[in-house]
Amino acid sequence: MLALSSPHSQVGQENVFMIQLPKPEKATNALDVIKRGLKAAENT
């Protein structure tokens, strides 16, 4: 299970994005995709 939340939110009081992946390597790949997306968003 992978859960992401804003570092500025209070625990349990803001939106949390959660995904469940079947294999550990899939979680690593998903995290890489998310990091690339966040970096691209910062550059726009």
Secondary structure in CASP SS format (residue, H / E / C, confidence):
PFRMAT SS
TARGET T0000
AUTHOR 0000-0000-0000
METHOD secondary structure of the structure
MODEL  1
M C 1.00
L E 1.00
A E 1.00
L E 1.00
S E 1.00
S C 1.00
P C 1.00
H C 1.00
S C 1.00
Q C 1.00
V C 1.00
G C 1.00
Q C 1.00
E C 1.00
N C 1.00
V E 1.00
F E 1.00
M E 1.00
I E 1.00
Q C 1.00
L C 1.00
P C 1.00
K C 1.00
P H 1.00
E H 1.00
K H 1.00
A H 1.00
T H 1.00
N H 1.00
A H 1.00
L H 1.00
D H 1.00
V H 1.00
I H 1.00
K H 1.00
R H 1.00
G H 1.00
L H 1.00
K H 1.00
A H 1.00
A H 1.00
E H 1.00
N C 1.00
T C 1.00
END
